[in-house]
Amino acid sequence: MTVKSEVFNDRKSVIDSPPTYNNIYASASAEFVKCPDTQPSLFSFFVRNNNKRTMVLSRIRDIVSTTDFISSSVAPIVEACAAALSPGEFSDLLQKPNIEGHTAMYWAIVNHQREAISAFAAFIPRFSSVCSSNVRLTCMSISDHCVFAQLNSARASAINPKDKSLRYFLNCPPDEVQVQDAGDRRFNSQFVAYFCIRMFQKRLRVSQKLGIEFVASERIWLLQFNLLPEGDLHVGLSLAEHCLPAKPEMVLVIKAHSGRATPSQDMRVAYTIANSKGCSLVHKE
């Protein structure tokens, strides 16, 4: 291996003096002049992109803040806004609390703008935790179960994460919940909730637990079924976090299969919640 080295020359180090001040100034000036030539493209891109976001946000704000906005024009405007940004940017913009401290979806729900809700949801492949919490609280505050179900805001899958994959393998259609609210929702609250749980027995026997969330009386409720090791069926009803306390008198009716039994064979259980956080009962098989 050959190593090439240079012998230190003391005379050379003395003779070769540093450049003069004028040379340094001229060189620095030349470099300073050249720098702006490379910067405008990046700066212009930032300005253009920032202007796009500002303009898009302004149009979204117009949609959700105007109650008399023409419904048929919502979808085309939202699609045009989406085309102006990348998919990720537009989804992020819709989910940030950038309109009076709340998300665009929040204001669409509060103002009962169904077209805007559907249009926004089409460009949000997955809700962020912030937007999801914002949507849940909004649906709860106006007691709107339809939007709650439409946006798939229920977190019952967190009770048993395996249920989602189980439904996929069973080719099980989605569960259905219908809520009929009555009373003043706060002090004289009455509601009836109808549940259609698909492949209930098969899913319960495999996963041992099922849960369904629904919105009624300005609260988010969780109806939960657990199959105990002894074979008993445990049914629980509880409130989600941030809900007002409640101690309702309830009647649970589990209807028999149609065509196989008479209405008198339906299981009917009446009970009162003693604890504002929830209640439970055990049915002996």
ROLUM-23962 format. One line per field, with one value per residue: x, y, z of N, C-alpha, C in turn; residue number from 0. Coordinates in Angstrom, 2 decimals. Layout:
REM residues N
n.c1 = [X,...] .
n.c2 = [Y,...] .
n.c3 = [Z,...] .
ca.c1 = [X,...] .
ca.c2 = [Y,...] .
ca.c3 = [Z,...] .
c.c1 = [X,...] .
c.c2 = [Y,...] .
c.c3 = [Z,...] .
nr = [NUM,...] .
This chain:
REM residues 285
n.c1 = [0.85,0.62,1.33,0.76,2.32,2.79,5.55,6.18,6.63,8.22,8.97,7.25,4.82,5.09,5.49,3.17,0.78,-2.36,-5.45,-6.23,-8.21,-9.92,-10.22,-11.53,-13.93,-14.96,-15.33,-17.19,-19.27,-19.96,-20.86,-23.06,-24.69,-25.29,-26.80,-29.62,-30.54,-31.03,-32.96,-35.67,-37.37,-37.93,-39.03,-41.18,-42.67,-43.40,-44.96,-46.98,-48.13,-48.95,-50.79,-52.68,-53.68,-54.78,-56.79,-58.36,-59.18,-60.68,-62.83,-63.95,-64.68,-66.66,-68.64,-69.41,-70.21,-72.33,-75.67,-77.62,-76.46,-76.24,-77.25,-76.71,-74.37,-72.34,-70.81,-69.39,-67.77,-66.25,-64.86,-63.35,-61.75,-60.34,-58.86,-57.02,-55.10,-52.81,-53.91,-53.33,-52.80,-55.26,-57.00,-55.82,-56.23,-59.02,-59.36,-58.18,-58.49,-59.20,-61.10,-62.51,-61.57,-62.48,-63.09,-63.76,-65.65,-66.97,-68.46,-70.08,-71.67,-72.91,-74.42,-76.15,-75.61,-75.91,-75.00,-72.47,-71.20,-71.10,-69.58,-67.12,-66.35,-65.77,-63.22,-61.63,-59.79,-59.12,-59.98,-58.36,-57.23,-57.87,-59.83,-61.73,-62.53,-63.61,-65.76,-67.32,-68.04,-69.51,-71.68,-72.82,-73.56,-75.60,-77.24,-77.33,-77.68,-77.71,-75.74,-73.57,-73.47,-73.16,-70.62,-69.16,-68.35,-68.42,-66.83,-66.88,-65.51,-63.15,-63.58,-63.47,-61.15,-60.95,-63.39,-63.93,-62.31,-63.38,-66.02,-65.43,-64.40,-66.64,-68.26,-70.11,-72.77,-73.05,-73.96,-77.13,-78.58,-81.25,-82.54,-84.95,-85.69,-87.17,-88.99,-87.34,-84.70,-82.82,-83.88,-86.24,-85.90,-86.48,-86.14,-86.07,-84.28,-83.43,-81.92,-80.20,-78.37,-76.14,-75.63,-75.47,-75.30,-73.32,-71.08,-70.79,-70.24,-67.80,-66.09,-66.66,-67.43,-69.37,-70.03,-71.92,-72.15,-74.20,-76.04,-78.05,-80.35,-78.49,-76.17,-73.58,-74.00,-73.12,-73.84,-73.26,-72.35,-71.45,-70.19,-70.10,-67.78,-69.26,-71.39,-73.38,-75.12,-73.98,-75.13,-74.47,-74.85,-73.58,-72.16,-70.34,-67.18,-67.14,-69.84,-73.04,-74.21,-76.53,-79.48,-81.40,-84.65,-85.08,-86.05,-85.23,-85.55,-85.25,-85.79,-87.40,-86.52,-88.04,-90.85,-90.18,-91.00,-93.48,-94.55,-94.79,-92.73,-90.53,-87.68,-87.92,-86.78,-86.86,-85.24,-83.49,-81.00,-78.66,-76.24,-74.70,-72.82,-73.31,-74.86,-75.63,-76.71,-77.33,-78.13,-79.38,-78.62] .
n.c2 = [-1.19,2.17,5.23,8.55,11.47,14.86,16.86,19.02,22.44,24.96,27.47,27.85,28.05,30.47,32.24,31.95,33.86,34.71,35.52,38.88,41.46,42.72,40.80,38.78,40.10,40.61,38.00,37.04,38.79,38.06,35.45,36.02,37.37,35.36,33.56,34.31,33.46,30.77,30.53,31.61,29.66,27.68,29.30,30.47,28.19,27.48,29.71,29.59,27.10,27.54,29.55,28.14,26.34,28.19,29.35,27.10,26.38,28.64,28.34,25.98,26.84,28.68,26.92,25.40,27.35,28.68,28.48,28.47,27.44,26.26,23.04,21.25,22.23,21.70,19.22,19.42,21.70,20.86,18.75,20.18,21.64,19.54,18.69,20.71,20.31,17.85,14.43,13.69,16.17,17.49,15.84,16.12,18.84,18.95,17.68,19.09,21.31,24.01,25.94,28.25,26.91,24.32,21.35,21.09,19.12,19.06,21.50,21.05,18.96,20.13,22.12,20.59,19.72,17.57,16.94,18.11,16.68,14.06,14.61,15.52,13.25,11.45,12.06,11.49,9.04,7.77,8.56,10.88,10.74,13.08,14.29,12.25,12.17,14.71,14.51,12.53,13.79,15.88,14.61,13.49,15.78,16.92,14.84,12.94,10.09,9.01,10.32,9.66,6.88,6.86,7.95,6.03,6.20,4.81,3.12,0.53,-1.64,-1.55,-2.90,-5.56,-6.31,-8.44,-8.93,-7.48,-8.63,-11.16,-10.81,-10.21,-12.64,-14.22,-13.09,-11.22,-8.98,-5.41,-4.43,-3.10,-0.16,1.59,4.58,6.15,9.15,10.87,13.17,15.78,15.28,15.85,16.21,14.85,12.43,10.13,7.23,4.87,2.15,0.16,-2.86,-4.69,-7.32,-8.87,-12.33,-13.04,-15.12,-16.84,-15.17,-14.36,-16.76,-17.41,-15.16,-14.44,-11.98,-9.04,-5.75,-2.73,0.62,3.51,6.56,8.52,10.68,12.76,11.46,8.96,5.61,2.31,-0.89,-4.04,-7.44,-10.38,-13.63,-15.80,-18.10,-20.11,-20.38,-18.55,-15.58,-12.39,-9.16,-5.83,-2.31,0.83,4.16,6.28,8.07,11.51,11.89,13.04,12.16,9.45,7.74,5.73,4.12,1.01,-1.21,-4.23,-5.99,-8.99,-10.22,-13.12,-15.37,-14.53,-16.26,-18.59,-18.54,-17.35,-13.97,-13.96,-15.43,-13.88,-12.56,-10.61,-8.10,-5.99,-3.31,-1.10,1.37,1.60,2.72,5.56,5.20,2.84,-0.41,-3.89,-7.21,-10.68,-13.38,-16.56,-19.36] .
n.c3 = [0.00,-0.87,0.52,0.19,1.09,2.11,2.46,5.13,4.59,5.89,4.96,2.86,4.20,5.38,3.28,1.71,2.32,4.00,2.25,1.19,2.83,1.03,-0.95,0.47,1.12,-1.42,-2.31,-0.43,-0.92,-3.49,-3.04,-1.40,-3.14,-4.90,-3.41,-3.14,-5.61,-5.42,-3.49,-3.98,-5.22,-3.26,-1.26,-2.61,-3.15,-0.56,0.16,-1.79,-1.18,1.43,1.01,-0.43,1.51,3.26,1.67,1.11,3.70,4.26,2.49,3.47,5.99,5.26,4.36,6.65,8.42,7.41,7.53,5.58,3.33,-0.02,-0.51,-2.65,-3.70,-1.98,-2.05,-4.64,-4.09,-1.88,-3.09,-4.95,-3.21,-2.04,-4.23,-4.46,-2.54,-1.19,-0.53,2.15,3.37,3.10,4.55,7.06,7.50,7.73,10.13,12.12,14.94,13.83,13.41,15.14,17.41,17.09,15.07,11.50,11.02,13.45,13.46,11.25,12.18,14.43,13.19,11.77,9.12,6.87,4.27,4.19,6.22,5.15,2.86,3.95,5.43,3.41,2.66,4.76,5.63,8.00,11.27,13.38,16.82,18.18,16.54,16.53,19.24,19.40,17.63,18.89,21.31,20.26,18.95,21.20,22.68,21.16,20.99,18.80,17.35,14.79,13.18,14.75,14.35,11.57,11.17,12.31,14.99,17.32,20.00,20.73,19.79,21.08,23.40,22.80,20.70,18.95,17.85,15.53,13.52,13.68,12.77,10.17,9.14,9.47,7.67,8.50,8.60,9.42,12.78,13.88,15.20,16.51,17.73,19.69,20.90,23.67,25.82,27.78,27.63,29.62,32.34,32.31,30.93,28.34,26.42,23.74,22.66,19.95,19.16,16.76,16.66,14.77,14.06,16.76,18.85,17.83,17.58,20.25,21.58,20.51,20.94,23.57,24.58,23.84,22.65,22.36,21.46,21.87,21.24,23.28,24.89,25.30,26.05,25.93,25.71,26.78,25.91,27.03,26.60,28.25,28.27,30.78,32.40,33.67,32.06,32.28,31.26,31.22,31.41,30.84,31.41,30.83,31.21,28.98,29.27,30.35,30.38,31.59,34.86,35.48,36.56,35.50,35.24,33.84,31.20,29.91,26.99,25.43,22.46,21.12,18.40,15.35,14.10,15.33,17.89,20.21,21.07,23.83,24.78,24.84,26.54,29.35,31.38,34.14,35.74,38.01,37.83,40.25,40.62,39.30,37.36,36.03,35.45,36.00,35.11,35.66,33.70,34.10,32.25] .
ca.c1 = [0.00,1.42,0.76,1.34,2.28,3.43,6.51,5.86,7.59,8.05,9.07,6.02,3.75,5.28,5.35,1.78,0.01,-3.82,-5.97,-6.45,-9.59,-10.70,-10.56,-12.55,-15.18,-15.47,-15.81,-18.41,-20.32,-20.39,-21.66,-24.32,-25.51,-25.72,-27.75,-31.03,-30.93,-31.47,-34.01,-37.05,-38.20,-38.42,-39.88,-42.41,-43.45,-44.00,-46.01,-48.10,-48.77,-49.62,-51.96,-53.68,-54.31,-55.60,-57.96,-59.20,-59.79,-61.69,-64.01,-64.55,-65.32,-67.91,-69.63,-69.92,-70.71,-73.52,-76.77,-78.43,-75.60,-76.95,-76.82,-76.18,-73.05,-71.37,-69.91,-68.44,-66.81,-65.33,-64.00,-62.40,-60.80,-59.49,-57.95,-56.00,-54.09,-52.59,-54.91,-52.96,-52.96,-56.68,-57.53,-55.28,-56.89,-60.39,-59.39,-57.57,-59.42,-58.74,-62.24,-63.00,-61.18,-63.08,-62.86,-64.81,-66.68,-67.74,-69.42,-71.05,-72.60,-73.69,-75.36,-76.98,-75.32,-75.68,-74.21,-71.09,-70.68,-70.79,-68.50,-65.88,-66.01,-65.23,-61.80,-60.93,-59.71,-59.08,-60.07,-57.34,-57.80,-58.44,-61.07,-62.68,-63.08,-64.42,-67.01,-68.10,-68.62,-70.52,-72.88,-73.43,-74.14,-76.87,-77.96,-77.55,-77.13,-77.57,-74.41,-72.65,-73.35,-72.67,-69.17,-68.56,-67.64,-68.50,-65.55,-67.18,-64.52,-62.07,-63.91,-62.94,-60.61,-61.07,-64.73,-63.90,-61.78,-64.33,-67.12,-64.91,-64.31,-68.00,-69.01,-71.23,-73.13,-72.95,-75.07,-77.99,-79.15,-82.18,-82.84,-86.07,-85.58,-88.39,-88.75,-86.48,-83.34,-81.99,-84.54,-87.34,-85.38,-87.03,-85.73,-86.17,-83.21,-83.63,-80.65,-80.18,-76.99,-76.00,-74.92,-75.20,-74.87,-72.05,-70.00,-70.62,-69.61,-66.40,-65.31,-67.03,-67.97,-69.80,-70.42,-72.48,-72.35,-75.24,-76.26,-79.43,-80.49,-77.25,-75.17,-73.13,-74.23,-72.49,-74.53,-72.22,-72.72,-70.31,-70.53,-69.26,-67.32,-70.31,-72.45,-74.34,-75.00,-73.86,-75.50,-74.12,-75.13,-72.77,-72.00,-68.99,-66.61,-67.61,-71.30,-73.74,-74.67,-77.93,-79.97,-82.72,-85.38,-84.96,-86.62,-84.49,-86.34,-84.52,-86.87,-87.15,-86.44,-89.35,-91.22,-89.84,-91.58,-94.51,-94.06,-94.78,-91.48,-89.45,-87.13,-88.18,-86.22,-86.93,-84.35,-83.12,-79.57,-78.39,-74.99,-74.80,-71.84,-73.80,-75.50,-75.47,-77.56,-76.86,-79.21,-79.01,-79.03] .
ca.c2 = [0.00,3.39,6.38,9.78,12.55,16.09,17.33,20.37,23.43,26.11,28.68,27.99,28.48,31.88,33.01,31.93,34.61,34.62,36.50,40.21,41.77,43.03,39.53,38.10,40.85,40.37,36.62,36.94,39.53,37.23,34.35,36.58,37.70,34.12,32.83,34.52,32.76,29.41,30.55,31.94,28.51,27.09,30.29,30.60,26.98,27.56,30.72,29.08,26.02,28.13,30.26,27.12,25.87,29.29,29.49,25.92,26.50,29.68,27.77,25.02,27.66,29.21,25.84,24.96,28.47,29.24,27.52,28.44,27.07,25.40,21.66,20.61,22.77,21.33,18.17,19.93,22.62,20.05,18.02,21.15,21.91,18.35,18.65,21.74,19.83,16.40,13.75,13.77,17.55,17.84,15.08,16.74,20.14,18.74,17.10,19.97,22.30,25.29,26.85,28.63,25.91,23.01,20.83,21.36,18.12,19.48,22.52,20.44,18.18,21.07,22.83,19.58,19.76,16.17,16.87,18.43,15.56,12.98,15.05,15.53,11.88,10.75,12.39,11.16,7.57,7.32,9.70,11.02,10.64,14.38,14.47,11.25,12.63,15.89,14.04,11.82,14.77,16.66,13.76,13.35,17.05,17.18,13.57,12.52,8.76,8.72,10.77,8.84,5.60,7.11,8.18,4.87,6.78,3.93,2.51,-0.76,-2.62,-1.53,-3.88,-6.83,-6.06,-9.61,-9.01,-6.93,-9.66,-12.28,-10.45,-10.28,-14.05,-14.75,-12.32,-10.73,-7.58,-4.52,-4.37,-1.94,0.44,2.68,5.25,7.09,10.00,11.57,13.97,16.95,14.74,16.10,15.97,13.91,11.74,8.82,6.79,3.45,1.75,-1.15,-3.42,-5.90,-7.78,-9.95,-13.55,-12.77,-16.28,-17.36,-14.23,-14.35,-18.02,-17.42,-14.08,-14.36,-10.67,-8.14,-4.44,-1.78,1.97,4.28,7.90,8.82,11.60,13.52,10.60,7.80,4.42,1.06,-2.14,-5.05,-8.83,-11.24,-15.03,-16.22,-19.50,-21.03,-20.43,-17.48,-14.41,-11.14,-8.00,-4.60,-1.03,1.85,5.43,6.62,9.19,12.87,11.91,13.42,10.97,9.06,6.56,5.48,2.86,0.44,-2.52,-4.90,-7.03,-9.77,-10.85,-14.44,-15.38,-14.47,-17.50,-19.76,-18.43,-16.32,-12.82,-14.23,-16.09,-12.91,-12.38,-9.22,-7.86,-4.60,-3.03,0.29,1.57,2.18,3.47,6.43,4.79,1.72,-1.50,-5.16,-8.30,-12.00,-14.27,-17.97,-20.13] .
ca.c3 = [0.00,-1.00,1.19,-0.33,2.07,1.66,3.46,5.61,4.15,6.76,4.16,2.08,5.08,5.67,2.04,1.27,3.31,3.80,1.31,1.72,3.24,-0.16,-1.62,1.28,0.99,-2.77,-2.38,0.38,-1.62,-4.62,-2.51,-0.92,-4.30,-5.54,-2.56,-3.46,-6.83,-5.10,-2.47,-4.34,-5.56,-2.01,-0.59,-3.39,-2.93,0.79,0.13,-2.58,-0.45,2.58,0.48,-0.79,2.74,3.78,0.82,1.31,5.02,4.16,1.83,4.41,7.02,4.69,4.27,7.95,9.21,6.76,7.66,4.36,2.20,-0.96,-0.25,-3.85,-4.05,-0.96,-2.54,-5.63,-3.47,-1.07,-4.02,-5.49,-2.13,-1.90,-5.38,-4.31,-1.61,-1.22,0.31,3.56,3.84,3.21,5.68,8.26,7.65,8.18,11.46,13.11,15.54,13.28,13.21,16.48,18.41,16.81,13.72,10.51,11.24,14.63,13.08,10.34,13.00,15.25,12.32,11.11,7.68,6.49,3.05,4.54,7.02,4.21,1.98,4.72,5.81,2.24,2.51,6.00,5.67,9.39,12.17,14.42,18.16,18.53,15.78,16.99,20.52,19.10,17.00,19.90,22.23,19.53,18.80,22.52,23.12,20.44,21.04,17.41,17.15,13.35,12.76,15.54,13.66,10.21,11.23,12.98,16.13,18.48,20.38,21.35,19.35,22.05,24.43,22.30,19.37,18.08,17.26,14.18,12.61,13.69,11.87,8.80,8.75,9.43,6.67,9.30,8.30,10.59,13.73,13.69,16.41,16.28,19.01,19.70,22.08,24.10,27.00,27.61,27.51,30.79,33.62,32.11,29.75,27.97,25.09,23.41,21.75,19.33,18.73,15.93,16.73,13.79,14.48,18.16,19.61,17.31,17.94,21.69,21.99,20.07,21.55,24.98,24.95,22.77,23.15,21.40,21.96,21.20,21.80,23.66,26.03,25.44,26.69,25.18,26.52,26.33,26.25,26.94,26.90,28.58,28.53,31.89,32.31,34.12,31.05,32.51,30.41,31.99,30.60,31.55,30.78,31.49,30.52,28.56,30.00,30.08,30.34,32.80,35.60,35.26,37.27,34.89,35.38,32.51,30.89,28.85,26.33,24.43,21.70,20.55,16.94,14.70,13.42,16.14,19.22,20.35,21.84,25.28,25.14,24.92,27.88,29.75,32.70,34.57,36.85,38.21,38.03,41.56,40.50,38.12,36.35,35.25,36.16,35.33,35.57,35.21,33.32,34.18,31.08] .
c.c1 = [0.89,0.69,1.48,1.18,3.06,4.31,6.18,6.97,7.34,8.08,7.79,4.88,3.86,5.01,3.89,0.91,-1.48,-4.29,-6.26,-7.92,-10.47,-11.13,-11.65,-13.90,-15.82,-16.04,-17.13,-19.57,-20.87,-21.27,-23.02,-25.25,-26.08,-26.82,-29.20,-31.49,-31.48,-32.65,-35.43,-37.92,-38.79,-39.39,-41.22,-43.30,-44.15,-45.17,-47.23,-48.86,-49.55,-50.88,-53.07,-54.43,-55.23,-56.89,-58.93,-59.91,-60.89,-62.97,-64.72,-65.28,-66.65,-69.01,-70.25,-70.52,-71.97,-74.64,-77.61,-77.60,-76.35,-76.40,-76.15,-74.78,-71.97,-70.34,-68.93,-67.38,-65.79,-64.37,-62.95,-61.33,-59.82,-58.47,-56.82,-54.86,-53.86,-53.62,-54.61,-53.15,-54.43,-57.33,-57.09,-55.97,-58.31,-60.46,-58.73,-58.59,-59.04,-59.88,-62.85,-62.74,-61.78,-62.80,-64.02,-65.97,-67.57,-68.83,-70.46,-72.10,-73.50,-74.76,-76.22,-76.84,-74.92,-74.79,-72.73,-70.44,-70.25,-69.61,-67.16,-65.41,-65.38,-63.74,-61.01,-60.86,-59.70,-59.06,-58.91,-58.02,-58.47,-59.78,-62.13,-63.33,-64.00,-65.77,-67.91,-68.79,-69.71,-71.81,-73.59,-74.16,-75.46,-77.71,-78.33,-76.90,-76.91,-76.19,-73.34,-72.41,-72.76,-71.15,-68.43,-67.74,-67.67,-67.15,-65.77,-66.16,-63.33,-62.32,-63.34,-62.44,-60.77,-62.41,-64.74,-63.40,-62.72,-65.50,-66.68,-64.89,-65.69,-68.84,-70.28,-71.55,-73.08,-74.19,-75.87,-78.55,-80.04,-82.58,-83.98,-86.02,-86.91,-88.06,-87.84,-85.01,-82.48,-82.67,-85.72,-87.04,-86.05,-86.52,-85.92,-85.08,-83.46,-82.29,-80.88,-78.73,-76.85,-75.16,-74.53,-74.62,-73.52,-70.89,-69.73,-69.90,-68.12,-65.57,-65.58,-67.58,-68.31,-70.20,-70.92,-72.65,-73.46,-75.43,-77.74,-79.41,-79.19,-76.19,-74.77,-73.21,-73.50,-73.30,-73.55,-72.74,-71.44,-70.81,-69.57,-68.86,-68.38,-71.43,-73.51,-74.06,-75.03,-74.15,-75.23,-74.46,-74.36,-72.69,-70.55,-68.48,-67.18,-69.14,-71.87,-74.20,-76.14,-78.24,-81.35,-83.34,-85.49,-85.67,-85.84,-85.33,-85.47,-85.55,-86.44,-87.08,-87.84,-89.62,-90.95,-90.47,-92.63,-93.95,-93.98,-93.48,-90.28,-88.98,-87.26,-87.71,-86.28,-86.00,-84.01,-81.61,-79.35,-77.14,-75.03,-73.82,-72.33,-74.45,-75.25,-76.46,-77.01,-78.07,-78.72,-79.53,-79.73] .
c.c2 = [1.25,4.54,7.62,10.87,13.74,16.61,18.77,21.32,24.70,27.41,28.94,28.52,29.97,32.74,33.10,32.59,34.50,35.69,37.82,40.41,42.03,41.77,38.78,38.77,40.61,38.98,36.46,37.63,38.72,36.10,34.84,36.89,36.44,33.42,33.06,33.80,31.38,29.39,30.79,30.74,27.87,28.03,30.43,29.39,27.02,28.55,30.21,28.01,26.56,28.88,29.29,26.66,26.94,29.44,28.31,26.01,27.56,29.17,26.77,25.76,28.22,28.16,25.56,26.10,29.09,28.21,27.41,28.14,26.08,23.98,21.02,21.08,22.35,20.33,18.68,20.86,21.84,19.27,18.95,21.51,20.75,18.27,19.65,21.32,18.34,15.73,13.85,15.15,17.90,17.11,15.70,18.07,19.98,18.27,17.97,20.97,23.71,26.27,27.12,27.54,24.54,22.61,21.21,20.38,18.48,20.47,21.97,19.65,19.12,21.77,21.89,19.62,18.37,16.06,17.14,17.29,14.42,13.35,15.04,14.09,11.10,10.99,12.18,9.64,7.00,8.54,9.70,10.95,11.95,14.58,13.49,11.66,13.82,15.49,13.36,12.80,15.60,15.87,13.59,14.63,17.36,15.91,13.07,11.15,8.45,9.12,9.96,7.50,5.78,7.26,7.07,5.32,5.89,3.28,1.15,-1.82,-2.65,-2.51,-5.23,-6.62,-7.22,-9.66,-8.50,-7.96,-10.86,-12.01,-10.54,-11.72,-14.70,-14.11,-11.76,-9.28,-6.73,-4.63,-3.08,-1.47,1.59,3.26,6.23,7.87,10.66,12.36,15.15,16.58,14.94,15.68,15.02,13.09,10.38,8.46,5.28,3.14,0.33,-1.64,-4.65,-6.34,-9.02,-11.10,-13.47,-13.97,-16.81,-16.47,-14.26,-15.62,-18.05,-16.39,-13.87,-13.00,-9.85,-6.81,-3.54,-0.44,2.65,5.60,8.09,9.74,12.33,12.77,9.49,6.60,3.23,-0.12,-3.27,-6.42,-9.62,-12.65,-15.55,-17.69,-20.51,-21.17,-19.36,-16.30,-13.15,-9.98,-6.74,-3.37,0.04,3.10,5.64,7.80,10.52,12.95,12.41,12.16,10.70,7.81,6.19,4.16,2.26,-0.90,-3.08,-6.03,-7.70,-10.61,-12.21,-14.33,-15.37,-15.77,-18.75,-19.70,-17.34,-15.16,-13.07,-14.88,-15.15,-12.78,-10.90,-9.03,-6.36,-4.40,-1.55,0.38,2.27,3.04,4.28,6.03,3.60,0.67,-2.78,-6.17,-9.60,-12.86,-15.71,-18.70,-21.41] .
c.c3 = [0.00,-0.35,0.71,0.70,1.53,2.78,3.83,5.22,4.95,5.98,3.39,2.95,5.39,4.44,1.62,2.34,3.01,2.83,1.98,2.06,2.03,-0.90,-0.87,1.09,-0.38,-2.90,-1.63,-0.31,-2.77,-4.15,-2.06,-2.07,-4.94,-4.74,-2.93,-4.71,-6.53,-4.14,-2.98,-4.64,-4.31,-1.31,-1.31,-3.20,-1.59,0.80,-0.63,-1.82,0.75,2.15,0.11,0.45,3.32,2.99,1.01,2.65,5.02,3.53,2.74,5.52,6.52,4.68,5.64,8.78,8.63,6.77,6.40,3.12,1.30,-0.86,-1.45,-4.23,-3.07,-1.50,-3.59,-5.04,-2.64,-1.97,-4.64,-4.45,-1.96,-3.03,-5.25,-3.39,-1.80,-0.32,1.80,4.14,4.05,4.38,7.00,8.54,8.20,9.64,12.53,13.66,15.12,12.98,14.59,17.51,18.21,15.37,12.80,10.70,12.42,14.23,12.11,11.12,13.81,14.43,11.47,9.58,7.20,5.26,3.34,5.32,6.10,3.32,2.71,5.02,4.64,2.07,3.80,6.11,7.08,10.31,13.16,15.78,18.58,17.83,16.24,18.31,20.32,18.52,18.03,20.86,21.55,19.38,20.13,22.93,22.42,20.33,19.64,17.18,15.67,12.84,13.48,14.85,12.26,10.18,11.96,14.19,17.37,18.74,21.03,20.95,20.31,23.19,24.06,20.88,18.41,17.36,15.82,13.18,12.55,12.75,10.42,8.31,8.67,8.34,7.31,8.95,9.56,11.50,13.49,15.03,16.00,17.64,18.81,21.01,22.39,25.36,26.72,27.62,28.74,32.09,33.51,30.87,29.57,26.58,24.97,22.38,21.26,18.79,17.86,15.83,15.84,14.34,15.95,18.90,19.14,17.71,19.43,22.17,21.60,20.83,23.04,25.41,23.71,23.39,22.04,22.09,21.18,21.93,22.07,24.87,26.35,26.23,25.73,26.12,25.91,26.84,25.99,27.37,27.15,28.87,29.59,31.75,32.73,33.11,31.23,31.58,31.28,31.06,31.41,30.74,31.54,30.63,30.13,29.37,29.51,30.00,31.66,33.53,35.35,36.05,36.73,35.33,33.98,32.41,29.70,28.29,25.27,23.69,21.16,19.03,16.34,13.96,14.23,17.53,19.21,21.17,23.33,25.72,25.10,26.36,28.25,31.18,32.99,35.75,36.88,38.44,39.36,41.55,39.22,37.03,35.52,36.10,35.40,35.90,35.02,34.93,33.33,32.97,31.50] .
nr = [0,1,2,3,4,5,6,7,8,9,10,11,12,13,14,15,16,17,18,19,20,21,22,23,24,25,26,27,28,29,30,31,32,33,34,35,36,37,38,39,40,41,42,43,44,45,46,47,48,49,50,51,52,53,54,55,56,57,58,59,60,61,62,63,64,65,66,67,68,69,70,71,72,73,74,75,76,77,78,79,80,81,82,83,84,85,86,87,88,89,90,91,92,93,94,95,96,97,98,99,100,101,102,103,104,105,106,107,108,109,110,111,112,113,114,115,116,117,118,119,120,121,122,123,124,125,126,127,128,129,130,131,132,133,134,135,136,137,138,139,140,141,142,143,144,145,146,147,148,149,150,151,152,153,154,155,156,157,158,159,160,161,162,163,164,165,166,167,168,169,170,171,172,173,174,175,176,177,178,179,180,181,182,183,184,185,186,187,188,189,190,191,192,193,194,195,196,197,198,199,200,201,202,203,204,205,206,207,208,209,210,211,212,213,214,215,216,217,218,219,220,221,222,223,224,225,226,227,228,229,230,231,232,233,234,235,236,237,238,239,240,241,242,243,244,245,246,247,248,249,250,251,252,253,254,255,256,257,258,259,260,261,262,263,264,265,266,267,268,269,270,271,272,273,274,275,276,277,278,279,280,281,282,283,284] .
